Amino acid sequence: MSKKNIFIILLVILVGSAGYFLFRWSRGSTAAWKFIPSNAIVVITSEHLQDSAYLATDANLDIKRLPLLDIASDNLTLLNLLTTDQKRLSKFLTGKSLSYSYHPRTSTEWGVLMYIPINEEESKWLASPQNANIRALHHNFQNHRITDIIDNNSRPLFSYLVKDNFLILSYYGDLIEDAVRASSLNIELFKLRSQFANIDDADFGTSIYMRIDAWKSVVSAESASGVFGQFARNFPAYQDFHIDNAKQKGNLILKSSGTDAPDFYLANILKAIPGVPFAGHKHISQQTSFLYRSAVVDKAAFQKEFSAWHKKYKSAAWDKLKYYIGNESNLLIDNLGSELILCQLEENNSISDGKILLAEFSNYDKLRPVLQKLARLSNQETNASVDQYQGYDIYSVPIAELPSGLYGPVFSGFPRSYLTYIAPYLVISNNSQVLQNYIVDYENQITWKQSPEYDSVLTNVNSEAQLSMIVNLRKAQSRSNEGIMKYVDLVSKMESITFQCRYEGNDAFPEITLHPKKRQTASKVLNRTFLNIDIEWPDIYDSELAALQNPIDGSSEILLTDEEHNLLRTNNLREGKTEVIARLDGPISTAAYKVDFLNIGRQQRIFATKRTVYALDEDDSTTVTTFKGTLPSSEEISALYTIDGGDDGSNRFIIKNTAEELFLWESATKPVRRLSHSARYENIQSPVVALNQIGNRGFIVTQKNGKIYVLKENGTVRPGFPVDILTRAESAFTWAQDPMTGQPEIVGASVSGELVRINLDGKVTSRKQLLRPEPGSQFRVLFDRNSLDWILIRSVNSKIAIITKDGKDLFEIKDILPNAAIQYHFFGVDNRFISINSGNYTTLFDMTGKRLGDKAIPSEMPVQLTYQPGYSKLLIFSRSEKKIQVWSVKLR
């Protein structure tokens, strides 16, 4: 071939390619921008929202039911009023790219405009809709004929306009008129249009263009005004997200083509430095419901940008820090690394707003004396400044919003700060109990590293986003986020959602990833009750079943005693074989626990007979060592309660005897000691609750006559107590976090349903009467076995209602026999259950009132539950017909 011909062919290819790319560039977005009014807050274009099935991920998530997209999908049902011929309607919509625009009408309601491309034949059909149940009226607006559809009772249904080969349709006729104005004015200042009209989205199945304030419809106002609201300011004000055409496997990713980076402090600090993948899984507690992270790869560059910003940043917290320790406060800034992680923890009935902040930090040895000095100078009470827990220093600093003063307004919500160091992070919490719980989770490895759902999140080497937020959908429900939690399909099929933002100079690229559950359960197994094993046991000597669980791996076992007081253990739940592991002085007469009482990194079995309290430790070679404690009293043991807050951070145990005396077992190597020599109690309501706050350690003891005691560590009664609520209490009082101060308060319910709150000075701060629909209604607080959480119940005749700490009814169960045993089982806020043993059968419910399993569990005594998080499986231990039975229910 001659050089001339080769040149001509290359020229043709070059011109053709240029024409192709020019065409691709020039055709822009498929959205009907010409008609969209300028007050649009969201614009969506999609070829699939009209499809009968629009599924993604291995979990078959219905994309049409995702937030924002669900509104467009619901508005498509308007077209069913145009014709009763569903085949014709399906043909009318098939293969078309439809556009939708959302327009604010009230603070909670949007109006939607739909834009559907049509041909000439379809235009004629639309001129006279074929449905006997509707009537078509017409009016003119700026020389455009608008059709108004009404029903046979003259009630308006919707309006539409045919213009320029588009059907424009809406519930609201005035929006149609706005579309007419938009097409004639062609406003260039319409920000959504100017940002996104030139994006080529033809190859995507669905595209979303939005202002950032559109998220208000998904996120509750309460969440938006806190950490979430501040964190969201680092995302661009105008965002685009695109979903690929093909059905996704694995994660569903909504990608962005990029928009202008926001002018907010954290974005400005991070945007010039590449991000770094996540490596902190062993530091993230499995109690985390929201995680916010900022991280970049170049620590020196981050420190330079951060220091420049902080010099200009003004805050009362920083001024107060400078007041107490002067220039030494710079140590908290100069040694900061390039990663900040804020964890909002699951919300239970005691802790309403627990936060853990992890700030990458170096040179803690130099910082330690400075923190000691700061804690000592900033606290009026010396015993409330410094503490130790499981070998970690804990410093209490009563400077309001200290993390915000150090790292900016994103890290807010700390009325008081509690600090420790777990390399490589300086750990700050807004509640001392939350910090202690975090240390326990870290030491016991109950972290994301052991979670099959979170062990690999954000670890991808290509994950260079500087900002990330991860939402655990099930745990987020505890924060009453009604916006997200109304999406049932999303919560049931997705484990979490990740929001990320990557910066490249002045461009921001937000991204949303939906992570499905890694294991899907077949419908024939899900929520079915299966009998795993029968263990022949003709005579039971123990007062209650002792089913125990290892919190790290979820393995379960049951302890039983025989007529010779041998302690037998069954941990093989397939074969049911028992083995003798110890010899006791009687049957088990109290609740049994499995905790790290010795503080050696493994759990011991703790329980009591009538005379002795036992701690059984089993090492790796299965050698069992028995530790015993006896009461300095001749009366028999009647109850055993686990509490935390020992000298070395381990669990402790309160023992009650039949004479209503209280004793404390602090360590397996120490004798049991009498808790109080002066106070005498009567009719103590179970359990005795620990108050484990720095400077406020002690115990809450409730008498049936309504007297509430708060004891100090040495057993003396705290000044201001006892408090007499002047009515009977059928359950113990407990503590809850005051959301305003972050400090504990005493809370409980009288038998008549008065919710009482008491401060630590012994003053009643509030009395609230809960709903009492019938005169005979009685109320009490119901604790889980480990006193980790509590709920309220209302009972009358044969009905029992489960209600929240604020008095909201969750569900009601009827036809309960007298003296039914009601138990609360708490395995984290996303795994809470109620069991009701009535008439030798036990029924299980979740906290929505849904019955778990497909049959009641036969049991002559209250069941015990354990939960296996790796399998989302509930194990139920029961006693029936001279057998110990183990049942299972797969929950997810």
ABEGO torsion letter per residue (X at the ends): XBAAAAAAAAAAAAAAAAAAAAAAAAAEBABBAAABBAABABBBBBAAAABABBBBEAAGBBAAABBGAAAAAAAAAAAAAABABAAAAAAAABGBBBBBBBBBABAABBBBBBBBBBBAAAAAAAABBBBAABBBBBBBBGGBBBBBBBBAAGBBABBBBBBGGBBBBBABAAAAAAAAAAAAAGBAABAAAAAAAABBAAABABBBBBBAAAAAAABBAAAAABAAAAAAAABBABBBBBBBABBBBEBBBBBBAEBBBBBBAAAAAAAABBBBBBAAAAABBAABABBBBBBBABAAAAAAAAAAAAAABBBAAAAAAAAAAEAAAAAAAAABBABBBBBBBBBBAABABBBBBBBBBBGAAAAAAAAAAAAAAABABAAAABBBBGGBBBBBBABBGAAAAAAEAABBGBABBBBBBBOABBBBBABAAAAAAAAAAAAAGBBAAABAAAAABGABAABABABBBBBBAAAAAAAGBAAAAABAAAAAABABBBBBBBBBEABBBBBBBBBBBABBBBAAABGBBBBABBBBBABBABABBBBBBBAAAGBBBBBBBBAAGBBBBBABAAAGBBBBABBBAEBBABBBBBBBAAGAGBBBBBBBBAABBBBBBBBAAGBBBBBBBBBBBABBBABBBBBBGBAAGBBBBBBBBAAGBBBBBABAABBBBBABAABBBBGBBOBBBBBBBBGABEBBBBBAAGBBBBBBAAGBBBBGOBBBAGBBBABBBBBBBBAAAGBBBBBBBBAAGBBBBBBAAGBBABBBBBBBABAABBBBBBBBAAGABBBBBBBBEABBBBBBAAGBBABBBBGBBBGBBBBBBBAEAABBBBBBBBGGBBBBBBAAGBBBEABBBBBABBBBBBBBAAAGBBBBBBBBGGBBBBBBBBAX
